[in-house]
Amino acid sequence: MSAAPKPAAVENKKKTWPDDRLVRACRQGDEDAWGALIDRYKNLIFSIPIKYGLSREDSADVFQSVCVDFLRELPNLREVKALPKWLIQISAHKCLRRKQYQEKLITTAAEELETLSPAENAVAEDLLHEVQQEQALRNALAKLSPRCHELVRMLFYETPPRPYGSVAAQLGLAAGSIGFIRGRCLEKLRRSLKEAGFDEP
């Protein structure tokens, strides 16, 4: 009989589950699934108050508040595909409330939306679109194989970018193969982004 998997291994495996499976597990009280779901969307949630210009402390408060609402409303979520958009909207709403509170303009949720000028509405729509695109990129990166994910991270997310020789050494590959593998990884990423409706530059 094989040994029971370690909790960390189980949690890491759940990070690869699709949203609908994680949501089902969360509804059944699976704390590891809840942790994996929050881990998947924490950057999305936290990025919104930062974009609204809130301090890191206020952003952390918004994040905690969104997570509480997320946990409470999860059993009522009908369309799992709408989860990212719902998180964006509730996060943006809480940011608006926080900013209005700071400016001593406390109003009801309906009044908040009514007080937005056309220019402010345009900014909110642009922000919504931007964070949706960023989350689509995070999701596409998460679908890559570990080797592709690490290669993309080293080539495009480090400053300054690593030379091919350094990347090859860390991944245990021949330096001459990096360009070919990079192309294959970027093509997989491009396909995932296209399926997600990501706007190409």
Buried (B, 14 or more C-beta within 10 A) or exposed (E): EEEEEEEEEBBEEBBEBEBEBBBEBBEEEBEBBBBBBBEBBEEBBBBBBBBBEBEEEBBEBBBEBBBEBBEEEBEEBEEBEEBBBBBBBBBBBBBBBBBBEEEEEEBEEEEBEEEEEEEEEEBBEEBBEBBBBBBBBBBBBEBBEEEBBBBBBBBEEEEEEBEBEBBBEEBEBEEEEBEEBBEEBBEBBEEBBEEBEBEEE
